[in-house]
């Protein structure tokens, strides 16, 4: 765990340059606007440790799969997030010296990510080898108003010399992906153009043929006024630049404004994308840096207005939660149903693919509660549009008759992963996609979605489950053999409780949804049934499976068994693992991990979290007491579920401990891997730990239910949520809970067990009574 | 299945060139002598489909591991069998035309592998584009007398022209491994030398630093007399040659003799290996081709004298079994305990590593019965010498106190495989290594081996098993979780019957062996116990495990269960698999294979085969009837075990069917993969099917036991075996069994249930009585 970033409620602050941690800082200080994103790299040359990264949403490359041993059914290609042309670069040469922060001495270095207003700024004084002192101050952002553009203000001031300074703003498309399987380059040059202070390059991805134009326009100010300058255009392979030589006087500030665009053929006709890029850049250049930044601030203020979480009394926790909310908003805006939430967002290129079950299981509730309903709907539509591919995917694995298996990892609907125990067997993801439909309808009340799209997906997933189980003569029940559950520290197990449960639940919800859709729009149901050859017999089969699914259970302990045979393991708490052997996946061989009882990520507990209405609190308490001590949380998606449940069980200390495991995961580089990028999807888990955990937010029978409490060391916690057109703020102190209604309609909700109606624009307060919180026993600490 | 090679009792004959099958023919017609081996490639240029291959025993390259997803514990490198310099090449240029069998018309093409005498010959008339007719006849062999040398007689005769013909014998070290993970080259050049009609190249393997000198010497005859010729030396990178231009008259035969050596630094000091190569080649050149070939014939006659199997009445079967015996003898001679039996021998480079459990489980009995005792002993010593590495390997996986896990695949004792479900979990291989010691001692009576080496290995393996099981509170028995049994169509299962059984058996045999060694040499036992810190407590633990190991069993069917949960599968016979879906591994995704009931390779039956003395025939019959119909035999090592057991159960048709599955596996390219090389280790399985199956050979209490029968469509079957200094021949017809004793001592054995003493140099005959054969019911045919 590192602790070099300063605590601040609204900013991430690096004070003094931490050279060895630079790649971590670059990840953390990434900027994005849902369409493009850029790691916190330096504008000027840097010969030290850095991972350059500019990413354009939806643009990917199908990298040839690398495996040790091929298994039939593996995908040939693996969609990789693509590192695109570098648009931020500005080389600075002072006579014979190049500004390179790796080779010069630095004074007063400061890099700040301003989350409130959505920009990154940096300032320092470079001491060159020649003794020259150059002051630099840069500020940049990816505009969320003009969301294919970024802008940079780069100011230099010679402190102790006069000199000709050569400034070379450039666009460099000759980049490589660090994560490429065979070290291939993924881009071909199509064309390049340079003009006065302008340069454009059009690149095309190999194989997928996406065109991306990255262009720039440069303006220069001295003494506060825009100046004319001599610009020498430069063209190398996949590289365009303007070399500009300026007379700079001691103490005089020269400001370079660099405007850049990244247009992709996803949104522009590739025949005229270069023309469009010219127009786009002219437009933003006319608008100018200051106006763009002003609009950026306003846009971010709008976002924070509806999804800020404020914590009083704990700056580190405050910074952590805001950082998570900020990055989630940078990654996905919900504007475009073709996009999704990659595990690293725009902060790194590792893993590839853009969509995991994380989206449905962890991210959806965040967007449901903090964004317009259409954002969550777009996340569902993304899967709806890929249904055909999911059916093809299932066919490849031997399923038929319209059964769908969504990929483990995907970009365009095709499977992007190649470990048999995951790709073929971690099929519970299919359940999460069904669950997301349920979750969306429950939160929004939008039953029409079932009619228009949801039911078709549900039937296809249910068909998969119906075919995937088999009747066991020995058990006289349905079993599901050879799966990997959410706990990936077990592979190829039989009868994973979670998977069996969510399979049966999907069948049940599908049957209910069929009835619902028949009621709402019988004609549409008939049309759908005809189109997908749905037969009533399928409902019979589903009914039989629902009633006869095998769910492993331990009568003695009265807990669900993660899978068959779990009790044959040597059961021991995490605290018994000898020191120095964690994380297990870096210290133990895989077989040892598999046969141990240790759990990577909530599995039975994940099921009890999703389906909490179907189990009483005592059942949760018993299972929590059994599984929590064996859970190592080596997935960043695990602690949030435990935190929510600990809150529910009244285990406030455990809930807070689990919250801390995620909230500052990247800021403190908890897992030593933030240099690869931030854990974007698990950031939604942090939000869940606060809003569903500390806030106790639920939706029951079309009504918001809140059971908030304030962790012991916080003075107050307040969060905002949107619910069916309403916007409310919930503020919790140790003494009371206040609900503020910002809407134009009154809202009725249950708070701490009481029904409460809050008038439009008004607020109501409920006192916290100790009895109102469930009393729980803490589990043994590990 | 292909059937283009002619049936012949002693030869493999390709009549007419089968261009598309050339790589298959090259595999089948490989030559080897235990030290070096060469695929059946052409000497002259060939621009068509070919896999060039020359292999030098023990010389390998640690290729960088390629995986999709790294797991902790995987080896960084993977020892690959190395394709070495091409020593057979002779380019032929006739004025402006190059002889290339891919571009000219061919008449009377014939390629013959003579197994009786151990050489490969080829003859054809090439019709060049110019209309010139050139007759070619070549003959070559890898000498088993001078086992680092090969020799070629290459004769050309212009049939319708006079011309200057340029002959360029060469050594080309610029070769690549088709199976390289990252397409790297593995050899660096050290030096090269050329002389009159001579050329040498010394290459060094990257990383491992093996030196190999490949050298050649050329002599030329015209009109039956040796001639002097002008030789122009040629040196390119990693390539040396002599260009020789000859006046050739119509009808005149020109013969090129090419002598070659492959010396490696395993056997020569790398400082003077080049000098040694010169001396070696001078020696064999003086000896000359004809004498070398004569010696080759005598040496092969000696081999056949002790291990031929003769089948009357079925040429295809006769050819098949001789082919298998021939290839086994070419691959491993037992001269060098550092060597072992690679899965492809010297016939291809796929897979890498040289040692699998195949050696112990399938090959050892062949060498025990057909070669000097030291050959089998050397196979055991190979593992003994690698014990230290096996202990290290187990340590990497978390085991301690001298526990050993032998690698799944190895060259030098280090693990060479990287699939977690195999590398870490297919641990039954450890049992086979223990079993081989038992098998060797039983066959040879050499109990001293236990004292000197065997017991140390047994204790180390037993320590592994003792740590690998765990006590199940739920079952109140020892369980073994997360293994892959011999049936690799199941992965990561719990309580694989075979693995649990062989683990407990190893513990039992180790305890017996401790007693035995204490009796034989108490001082040596003490010394060993001290050295390896053996404590009596270990024996107690072992005893507790032996008595309390969980062995899954179905009470209803009275069969052992391949693993826990097997009865939850949908059980169905192989005959129910829809047409066109086999082999399963080319048609089904891995998860579907895993959750099906279909068995790649004998698993429970493998256990009943190893430990047949511990089960009655009815137990075997029930288990065979249960498992055989579900077995797809997609491992080439499977049918032999089924064949031996079918013979024992009196199911003659099934035994013959299973025999045919292996005997001509490569000759008929049954699995469409012979082009990669032959299935060397499964060839030993064919021998088992004949000698242990049809021959009913066993050793019981120091005595040979034979229960031979002759398959219905054969007239007679005869095989020779060595047993403790004796050499006998067993000849079976439909009517009687004759045992010929070639030894100088009488031998007493049991034949068809009768005790029989055969005097030295004499023979005895026993009549076959129908009752003498066990009567069995055939299993359902698939």
Interface residues (C-beta under 8 A of the other chain):
Chain A: X65 X66 X67 X68 X69 X71 X72 X73 X396 X397 X398 X418 X419 X420 X421 X424 X425 X470 X471 X472 X473 X474 X475 X479 X481 X482 X491 X492 X493 X494 X564 X565 X567 X568 X569 X570 X571 X585 X586 X587 X588 X589 X590 X591 X592 X594 X595
Chain B: X65 X66 X67 X68 X69 X71 X72 X73 X396 X397 X398 X418 X419 X420 X421 X424 X425 X470 X471 X472 X473 X474 X475 X479 X481 X482 X491 X492 X494 X564 X565 X567 X568 X569 X570 X571 X585 X586 X587 X588 X589 X590 X591 X592 X594 X595
